[in-house]
Amino acid sequence: MNRVDPAIFERTRVLLVEDDFRQAADLVRLMSALDCKIIGPVARLEAALELVARKAIDGAIIDMMLAGKSAVPLLMLLESRKVPAIVTTAFGRAAVPRQLRHIPCLPKPINLVRLITSMEAMFQRPRRGR
């Protein structure tokens, strides 16, 4: 975590969608330490879609499979709103459809240093979806 600019994360609104309680708790701790504003966490696709409809979001960390359902509809909605996302999956990059493979994808278990690096890159880009 060397040379991370904390201002990049400060009060950044991050949607967290993860159906594994322990993984979600770890991510909440990390994002809280980075001073992100956490939206969620939620474990179900429907709840995540509802949050996206109601909340302003700067970025998202999305588990590709949520209680047996693909997160593709959520990722497509975020794409349409120009909200950047990071996908996490235990199923490898092949679990992400071709049209969404430009989205950063991290294998589970999540390496927190790689996640921070991916988040830093995501939030350094100009935000168009505010």
URKAUR-V708826 format. One record per residue. N is the residue number from 0. RES is the residue in one letter. PHI is phi in degrees with one decimal (none if undefined). PSI is psi as a letter, one per 20 degrees, with the letter a starting at -180 (* if undefined). D_FIRST is the distance of its C-alpha to the first C-alpha in Angstrom with 1 decimal. Layout:
# URKAUR-V708826
n->N res->RES phi->PHI psi->PSI d_first->D_FIRST
n->N res->RES phi->PHI psi->PSI d_first->D_FIRST
This chain:
# URKAUR-V708826
n->0 res->M phi->none psi->k d_first->0.0
n->1 res->N phi->-66.5 psi->q d_first->3.8
n->2 res->R phi->61.8 psi->k d_first->6.5
n->3 res->V phi->-78.3 psi->p d_first->6.0
n->4 res->D phi->-84.2 psi->o d_first->9.7
n->5 res->P phi->-61.6 psi->h d_first->10.6
n->6 res->A phi->-63.8 psi->h d_first->14.0
n->7 res->I phi->-62.0 psi->h d_first->13.3
n->8 res->F phi->-96.0 psi->h d_first->13.1
n->9 res->E phi->-54.1 psi->p d_first->15.6
n->10 res->R phi->59.0 psi->j d_first->18.7
n->11 res->T phi->-72.4 psi->p d_first->18.0
n->12 res->R phi->-85.8 psi->o d_first->20.4
n->13 res->V phi->-116.2 psi->p d_first->19.0
n->14 res->L phi->-79.8 psi->p d_first->21.6
n->15 res->L phi->-114.8 psi->o d_first->20.6
n->16 res->V phi->-124.5 psi->o d_first->23.2
n->17 res->E phi->-152.4 psi->p d_first->22.9
n->18 res->D phi->-95.2 psi->i d_first->26.0
n->19 res->D phi->-96.6 psi->o d_first->24.4
n->20 res->F phi->-56.0 psi->g d_first->24.3
n->21 res->R phi->-64.0 psi->g d_first->21.7
n->22 res->Q phi->-63.0 psi->g d_first->19.3
n->23 res->A phi->-62.1 psi->g d_first->20.0
n->24 res->A phi->-62.3 psi->g d_first->19.5
n->25 res->D phi->-61.5 psi->g d_first->16.0
n->26 res->L phi->-68.9 psi->h d_first->15.1
n->27 res->V phi->-62.4 psi->g d_first->16.9
n->28 res->R phi->-60.2 psi->g d_first->15.0
n->29 res->L phi->-62.2 psi->g d_first->11.6
n->30 res->M phi->-67.3 psi->h d_first->13.2
n->31 res->S phi->-65.3 psi->g d_first->15.0
n->32 res->A phi->-63.4 psi->h d_first->12.1
n->33 res->L phi->-84.4 psi->i d_first->10.9
n->34 res->D phi->69.6 psi->k d_first->14.6
n->35 res->C phi->-76.1 psi->q d_first->15.7
n->36 res->K phi->-94.5 psi->o d_first->19.4
n->37 res->I phi->-85.9 psi->p d_first->20.0
n->38 res->I phi->-106.9 psi->o d_first->23.1
n->39 res->G phi->108.9 psi->b d_first->24.3
n->40 res->P phi->-76.6 psi->q d_first->23.3
n->41 res->V phi->-125.1 psi->q d_first->26.4
n->42 res->A phi->-113.1 psi->i d_first->27.5
n->43 res->R phi->-122.1 psi->q d_first->30.4
n->44 res->L phi->-57.1 psi->g d_first->30.9
n->45 res->E phi->-60.9 psi->g d_first->33.6
n->46 res->A phi->-64.4 psi->h d_first->31.7
n->47 res->A phi->-65.5 psi->g d_first->28.8
n->48 res->L phi->-61.5 psi->h d_first->31.4
n->49 res->E phi->-64.8 psi->g d_first->33.0
n->50 res->L phi->-62.7 psi->g d_first->29.8
n->51 res->V phi->-62.8 psi->h d_first->29.3
n->52 res->A phi->-71.5 psi->h d_first->32.9
n->53 res->R phi->-105.1 psi->h d_first->32.6
n->54 res->K phi->-116.7 psi->q d_first->29.1
n->55 res->A phi->-80.5 psi->p d_first->27.3
n->56 res->I phi->-130.5 psi->p d_first->24.1
n->57 res->D phi->-94.0 psi->h d_first->21.4
n->58 res->G phi->-170.2 psi->r d_first->19.7
n->59 res->A phi->-146.5 psi->q d_first->19.9
n->60 res->I phi->-118.4 psi->o d_first->18.4
n->61 res->I phi->-125.4 psi->p d_first->21.6
n->62 res->D phi->-72.9 psi->p d_first->22.7
n->63 res->M phi->-65.8 psi->h d_first->25.3
n->64 res->M phi->-118.5 psi->p d_first->27.9
n->65 res->L phi->-118.4 psi->o d_first->28.8
n->66 res->A phi->50.8 psi->l d_first->31.5
n->67 res->G phi->84.7 psi->i d_first->33.0
n->68 res->K phi->-108.3 psi->q d_first->32.9
n->69 res->S phi->-71.8 psi->q d_first->31.1
n->70 res->A phi->-85.2 psi->j d_first->28.7
n->71 res->V phi->-54.1 psi->g d_first->30.2
n->72 res->P phi->-58.7 psi->h d_first->32.3
n->73 res->L phi->-67.0 psi->g d_first->29.3
n->74 res->L phi->-62.4 psi->h d_first->27.3
n->75 res->M phi->-65.5 psi->g d_first->30.5
n->76 res->L phi->-64.1 psi->g d_first->30.9
n->77 res->L phi->-60.9 psi->g d_first->27.3
n->78 res->E phi->-58.8 psi->g d_first->28.0
n->79 res->S phi->-63.6 psi->h d_first->31.4
n->80 res->R phi->-97.9 psi->j d_first->29.7
n->81 res->K phi->58.8 psi->k d_first->27.1
n->82 res->V phi->-98.0 psi->o d_first->24.2
n->83 res->P phi->-69.9 psi->q d_first->21.2
n->84 res->A phi->-140.3 psi->r d_first->20.2
n->85 res->I phi->-123.5 psi->p d_first->18.0
n->86 res->V phi->-97.2 psi->p d_first->20.2
n->87 res->T phi->-118.6 psi->q d_first->19.5
n->88 res->T phi->-159.9 psi->q d_first->22.3
n->89 res->A phi->-92.2 psi->i d_first->23.6
n->90 res->F phi->-103.3 psi->j d_first->26.3
n->91 res->G phi->81.9 psi->r d_first->24.5
n->92 res->R phi->-58.5 psi->h d_first->24.6
n->93 res->A phi->-62.9 psi->i d_first->28.4
n->94 res->A phi->-74.2 psi->i d_first->28.3
n->95 res->V phi->-96.6 psi->p d_first->27.3
n->96 res->P phi->-59.7 psi->q d_first->30.5
n->97 res->R phi->-51.3 psi->g d_first->30.8
n->98 res->Q phi->-67.4 psi->i d_first->31.0
n->99 res->L phi->-115.9 psi->j d_first->27.5
n->100 res->R phi->-71.9 psi->i d_first->25.8
n->101 res->H phi->-77.3 psi->i d_first->24.1
n->102 res->I phi->-76.5 psi->p d_first->21.9
n->103 res->P phi->-56.3 psi->p d_first->18.5
n->104 res->C phi->-129.1 psi->p d_first->19.1
n->105 res->L phi->-113.3 psi->p d_first->16.9
n->106 res->P phi->-75.5 psi->q d_first->18.8
n->107 res->K phi->-96.2 psi->q d_first->19.1
n->108 res->P phi->-65.9 psi->q d_first->18.0
n->109 res->I phi->-75.1 psi->p d_first->14.8
n->110 res->N phi->-81.9 psi->o d_first->11.7
n->111 res->L phi->-64.5 psi->h d_first->9.2
n->112 res->V phi->-65.7 psi->g d_first->6.3
n->113 res->R phi->-64.1 psi->h d_first->9.2
n->114 res->L phi->-63.9 psi->g d_first->10.2
n->115 res->I phi->-60.9 psi->g d_first->7.5
n->116 res->T phi->-61.3 psi->g d_first->8.0
n->117 res->S phi->-65.4 psi->g d_first->11.6
n->118 res->M phi->-65.1 psi->g d_first->11.8
n->119 res->E phi->-59.1 psi->g d_first->10.5
n->120 res->A phi->-63.8 psi->g d_first->13.2
n->121 res->M phi->-63.6 psi->g d_first->15.6
n->122 res->F phi->-86.5 psi->i d_first->15.6
n->123 res->Q phi->-80.8 psi->i d_first->15.8
n->124 res->R phi->-71.9 psi->q d_first->19.1
n->125 res->P phi->-60.9 psi->p d_first->22.2
n->126 res->R phi->-92.0 psi->o d_first->23.1
n->127 res->R phi->-102.5 psi->i d_first->26.6
n->128 res->G phi->-98.6 psi->k d_first->27.1
n->129 res->R phi->-72.5 psi->* d_first->27.2
